[in-house]
Amino acid sequence: MKALTRLTSGLMVFIGLAIVVRTIEAGGGPAALGILVGILFVAAGAGRLYVSRSRERDAEEEER
């Protein structure tokens, strides 16, 4: 389950970056919808990675 969470989180970050790049490539400005959606995807994926890693650390500390 941990590996699947990391995989989907990484995919969210990658998709978000792809959306941002595609929007910039198409001439979108800083307030374009694609930029905002892409940034939200990156933030959500990075947040999920952060939370999953902190939970793993907490679980390791409880085992000790």
C-alpha positions as CSV (number, residue, x, y, z in Angstrom):
1,M,0.0,0.0,0.0
2,K,2.8,2.4,0.8
3,A,4.4,1.8,-2.6
4,L,1.0,2.5,-4.4
5,T,0.6,5.8,-2.4
6,R,4.1,6.9,-3.5
7,L,3.4,5.9,-7.1
8,T,0.2,7.8,-7.3
9,S,1.7,10.8,-5.5
10,G,4.6,10.9,-7.9
11,L,2.2,10.6,-10.8
12,M,0.2,13.6,-9.5
13,V,3.4,15.7,-9.3
14,F,4.4,14.6,-12.8
15,I,1.0,15.3,-14.3
16,G,0.9,18.7,-12.6
17,L,4.3,19.6,-14.0
18,A,3.1,18.5,-17.5
19,I,0.0,20.6,-17.2
20,V,2.1,23.7,-16.3
21,V,4.5,23.1,-19.1
22,R,1.8,22.5,-21.7
23,T,0.0,25.7,-20.6
24,I,3.1,27.8,-20.8
25,E,3.9,26.2,-24.2
26,A,0.4,27.2,-25.4
27,G,1.0,30.8,-24.4
28,G,-0.9,30.8,-21.0
29,G,-0.1,33.5,-18.6
30,P,0.5,33.3,-14.8
31,A,-3.2,33.3,-14.0
32,A,-4.2,30.8,-16.7
33,L,-6.4,27.9,-15.5
34,G,-3.8,25.3,-16.6
35,I,-1.1,26.9,-14.4
36,L,-3.4,27.0,-11.4
37,V,-4.6,23.4,-11.9
38,G,-1.0,22.2,-12.5
39,I,0.2,23.9,-9.3
40,L,-2.6,22.3,-7.3
41,F,-1.7,18.9,-8.7
42,V,1.9,19.3,-7.7
43,A,1.0,20.6,-4.3
44,A,-1.4,17.7,-3.7
45,G,1.1,15.1,-4.8
46,A,3.9,16.6,-2.8
47,G,1.6,16.8,0.3
48,R,0.7,13.2,0.0
49,L,4.4,12.2,-0.2
50,Y,5.2,14.3,2.8
51,V,2.4,12.9,4.9
52,S,3.2,9.3,3.9
53,R,6.9,9.7,4.8
54,S,6.0,11.4,8.2
55,R,3.7,8.5,9.0
56,E,6.4,6.0,8.2
57,R,8.8,7.8,10.6
58,D,6.2,7.8,13.3
59,A,5.5,4.1,12.9
60,E,9.3,3.4,13.1
61,E,9.6,5.4,16.3
62,E,6.7,3.6,17.8
63,E,8.3,0.2,17.1
64,R,11.4,1.2,19.1
